[in-house]
Amino acid sequence: MITLVDRALFVCESLADGDGTVVQPDPRNPELLDDLLVGFPDPDDPDDDEIDDLVWSVSPDANEHRLILCVGWSRAHDFSRAVFALA
């Protein structure tokens, strides 16, 4: 029997390998990321006054098949509220 954890691992590994067919595409993913970057600056190009406010632990990534949002644990609560508000 395949568990939820097994399925999640399969999906994550498939997406990491570039296989987007394991999930339903959603063309709104890039737009959601753009909206999030308004309040949470891109870690690849921060202004000097934004360095201390970065929430990202890894640069975010989005296309119609995936939305990858890796944030620091200490900022996860506030960040997740922003994600749910926009979703």
C-alpha positions in Angstrom: 0.0 0.0 0.0 1.3 3.4 -1.0 1.3 5.9 1.9 0.8 9.6 1.7 4.5 10.1 2.6 5.5 7.7 -0.3 3.3 9.6 -2.7 4.7 13.0 -1.6 8.2 11.8 -2.0 7.5 10.4 -5.4 5.9 13.8 -6.5 8.9 15.8 -5.1 11.5 13.6 -6.7 9.6 13.6 -10.0 9.3 17.4 -10.0 13.0 17.8 -9.1 13.8 15.6 -12.1 11.7 17.9 -14.3 8.7 15.7 -14.7 5.7 17.9 -14.3 3.2 15.3 -15.4 2.8 14.0 -11.8 0.7 17.1 -10.8 -2.1 19.0 -12.4 -0.8 22.2 -14.0 -2.0 25.5 -12.6 -1.1 28.6 -14.6 -1.6 30.8 -11.5 1.5 29.5 -9.7 3.9 32.1 -11.3 1.4 34.9 -10.5 1.2 33.8 -6.9 5.0 33.9 -6.6 5.1 37.4 -8.1 2.6 38.5 -5.6 4.6 37.0 -2.7 7.8 38.7 -3.9 6.2 42.0 -3.4 6.1 41.5 0.3 9.0 39.1 0.6 12.0 40.2 -1.5 13.9 37.8 -3.8 17.0 36.5 -2.0 19.0 36.5 -5.3 18.8 40.3 -5.6 18.1 42.0 -2.2 18.6 45.7 -1.6 20.9 46.5 1.3 18.0 47.4 3.6 16.2 44.1 2.8 19.0 41.7 3.9 17.7 41.3 7.5 14.1 40.8 6.3 14.6 37.9 3.9 12.4 34.9 4.7 13.7 32.6 2.0 16.2 29.9 2.8 16.4 28.9 -0.9 15.3 31.0 -3.9 11.6 30.4 -4.7 10.7 28.8 -8.0 7.4 28.5 -9.9 6.0 27.3 -13.1 2.6 25.9 -14.0 3.5 22.5 -12.4 5.1 23.6 -9.2 5.5 26.3 -6.6 8.5 25.8 -4.4 8.7 28.0 -1.4 11.5 27.4 1.1 11.5 29.7 4.1 13.4 29.9 7.4 11.6 28.2 10.2 11.5 31.4 12.3 9.5 33.2 9.6 7.3 30.3 8.6 4.2 31.3 10.6 4.0 34.8 9.1 4.9 33.7 5.7 2.3 30.9 5.6 -0.4 33.4 6.6 0.6 35.5 3.6 0.5 32.5 1.3 -3.0 31.5 2.5 -4.2 35.0 2.1 -3.1 35.1 -1.5 -4.1 31.6 -2.5 
